[in-house]
Amino acid sequence: MRLYLASTSPARRQLLRQAGIEPALVAPGVDEEAAVAAHEAEHGPLAPHDLVQLLARLKAEAIVGRDVDGAPIDGLILGGDSAFLVDGVLHGKPHRPEVARERWAQQNGRSGVLWSGHWVIDHRGGAVRGAIGRGASATVSFARLDDDEIDAYIASGEPLAVAGAFTVDSLGGPFIRSVDGDPSTVVGLSLSTLRDLVRELGVDWIDLWDLGAR
């Protein structure tokens, strides 16, 4: 069975591949900042788990009805989103070096909570048959970095495009002391949560495996 990932995140794709799943990546084209602003203007501020769930759902829904590789989507659609909570402030991707530097000044040697949202749409047979979602979180504790390490890490460009301005599975890995929770949550997708959601939709996890693509 095919899994369609409403994302172009290399980290999420690699994580799924390592778990035996070869996803079809589809860019959702969701304006995240505009979507959050519109929702909060009508309903008020979003809690961290609600924010990542909102964006995960919008991303998954954005690719419903599209063709992928010249054929209608037939399988499961997964939308995901992540944000990092430090001192009650929720951080997404910093995008700019100066923002990443501010984030590291705040979290250096400390801990924060990485929230990941998941939304799965059952689109077997080319039609929506159901949908389900759930958030997951993990507490991340950082080592104490000196200024040269922070400057070099930011100059690498890696922190600019990831929630919280860090990774656990690449250059940022040595800067993390511990992770309390599902480690894959910190990559941007809790595999254990995804397995639970898939099973609740009546799909066996192993039916998503494509071991020949590993």
C-alpha positions in Angstrom: 0.0 0.0 0.0 1.3 3.5 -0.9 1.9 6.2 1.7 1.7 9.7 0.3 3.7 12.2 2.4 2.3 15.8 2.2 5.8 17.2 2.6 9.1 17.6 0.9 11.1 17.1 4.1 14.2 15.0 3.5 14.4 14.1 7.2 10.8 12.7 7.3 11.4 10.8 4.0 14.6 9.3 5.3 12.9 8.3 8.6 10.1 6.5 6.8 12.6 4.8 4.5 14.6 3.5 7.5 11.3 2.1 8.8 10.7 0.2 5.6 8.4 2.7 3.9 9.1 4.4 0.6 6.7 7.4 0.6 5.6 9.5 -2.4 6.5 13.1 -1.6 3.9 15.7 -2.6 4.4 19.4 -1.8 1.3 20.6 0.0 1.7 24.3 -0.8 0.2 25.5 2.5 1.0 29.0 3.7 1.6 28.0 7.3 1.8 31.5 8.8 -1.3 32.7 7.0 -3.2 29.5 8.1 -2.3 30.0 11.7 -3.1 33.7 11.7 -6.5 33.1 10.1 -7.4 30.4 12.6 -6.2 32.4 15.6 -8.1 35.5 14.4 -11.3 33.5 14.5 -10.7 31.1 17.5 -7.9 32.7 19.6 -4.4 31.5 20.3 -3.5 27.9 19.6 -1.8 25.6 22.1 1.3 23.9 20.8 -0.3 20.5 20.2 -3.3 22.2 18.5 -1.0 24.3 16.2 1.0 21.4 14.9 -2.2 19.3 14.5 -3.9 22.1 12.5 -1.0 22.4 10.1 -0.6 18.6 9.8 -4.3 18.4 8.8 -4.2 21.2 6.4 -1.1 19.8 4.6 -2.8 16.3 4.3 -6.0 17.8 3.0 -4.2 20.0 0.5 -3.2 17.1 -1.6 -6.5 15.2 -1.7 -7.7 15.0 -5.3 -4.3 15.4 -6.8 -2.6 13.1 -9.3 0.8 11.7 -8.3 3.0 10.2 -11.0 0.1 10.5 -13.5 -2.3 8.6 -11.3 -4.9 9.5 -8.6 -3.8 9.0 -5.0 -4.7 5.5 -3.8 -3.5 4.8 -0.3 -2.8 6.7 2.9 -2.0 10.4 3.0 0.2 11.7 5.8 0.5 15.3 6.9 3.0 16.4 9.6 4.3 19.5 11.3 6.7 20.3 14.1 7.4 23.1 16.5 9.7 23.6 19.5 8.5 25.0 22.8 11.1 26.8 25.1 10.1 29.0 28.1 6.5 29.0 26.9 7.4 30.3 23.4 6.7 28.1 20.4 9.4 28.2 17.6 9.1 26.9 14.1 11.8 27.1 11.5 14.1 30.2 12.0 14.9 30.7 8.3 17.4 33.4 9.0 20.8 33.1 10.8 20.1 35.9 13.2 16.9 34.2 14.3 18.7 30.9 14.7 21.3 32.6 16.9 18.6 34.0 19.1 17.1 30.6 19.5 20.4 29.0 20.5 21.1 31.8 23.0 17.8 30.8 24.6 18.1 27.0 24.6 21.8 26.5 25.0 22.5 24.1 27.8 18.8 23.9 28.6 15.7 21.8 27.6 12.6 22.3 25.5 9.7 20.2 24.2 9.5 19.2 20.5 5.8 18.8 19.3 5.0 16.9 16.2 1.5 16.7 14.7 0.2 13.9 12.5 -2.8 13.6 10.3 -3.6 10.5 8.2 -6.3 10.4 5.6 -7.5 7.0 4.3 -7.7 7.5 0.6 -7.8 3.9 -0.6 -9.7 3.4 -3.8 -9.2 7.1 -4.8 -11.8 8.5 -2.3 -11.7 9.7 1.3 -12.8 6.9 3.6 -11.7 8.4 6.9 -9.2 10.5 8.7 -7.5 10.5 12.1 -4.8 12.6 13.8 -2.7 12.8 17.0 0.2 14.8 18.3 3.3 13.6 20.1 6.0 15.3 22.1 9.5 14.7 23.3 11.7 16.7 25.7 15.1 17.6 24.3 18.0 18.5 26.6 21.0 20.3 25.0 24.7 20.3 25.8 26.4 23.6 26.5 27.8 24.9 23.3 30.5 27.6 23.1 30.1 30.6 20.7 32.4 29.1 18.0 30.3 25.9 17.9 27.0 27.9 17.6 28.5 30.1 14.9 29.8 27.2 12.9 26.5 25.3 13.2 24.5 28.2 12.0 27.0 28.8 9.2 26.4 25.2 8.0 22.8 26.2 7.1 21.3 23.2 8.7 19.5 24.9 11.6 17.7 27.4 9.4 15.2 25.0 7.9 14.2 22.9 10.9 11.9 23.5 13.9 13.9 24.6 16.9 17.0 25.3 14.9 18.5 21.9 15.5 18.5 18.3 14.3 19.0 15.1 16.2 19.9 12.9 13.2 22.6 15.1 11.5 25.1 17.8 12.5 23.1 18.8 15.5 23.1 15.3 17.0 26.2 15.7 19.2 24.7 18.9 20.8 21.9 16.9 22.3 22.4 15.3 25.8 19.1 13.4 25.9 15.7 12.9 24.5 12.8 11.9 26.7 10.1 10.4 24.5 9.9 8.8 21.1 13.3 9.9 19.5 11.7 9.9 16.0 9.4 12.7 17.2 12.4 15.0 17.3 13.1 14.2 13.6 9.5 15.5 12.9 7.5 12.3 12.8 6.7 9.9 15.6 6.8 6.4 14.0 5.1 4.8 17.0 2.2 7.4 16.8 2.0 6.9 13.0 1.8 3.1 13.5 -1.1 3.5 16.0 -3.0 5.8 13.6 -2.6 3.5 10.6 -3.8 0.5 12.6 -6.8 2.5 13.8 -7.7 3.1 10.2 -7.7 -0.7 9.7 -4.4 -0.9 7.9 -1.6 -3.3 9.0 1.7 -1.4 9.4 3.6 -4.1 7.5 1.4 -3.5 4.5 3.2 -0.2 4.1 6.6 -1.8 3.9 8.6 -1.6 0.7 11.7 -3.4 1.8 13.2 -3.5 -1.7 13.5 0.3 -1.7 15.7 0.4 1.4 
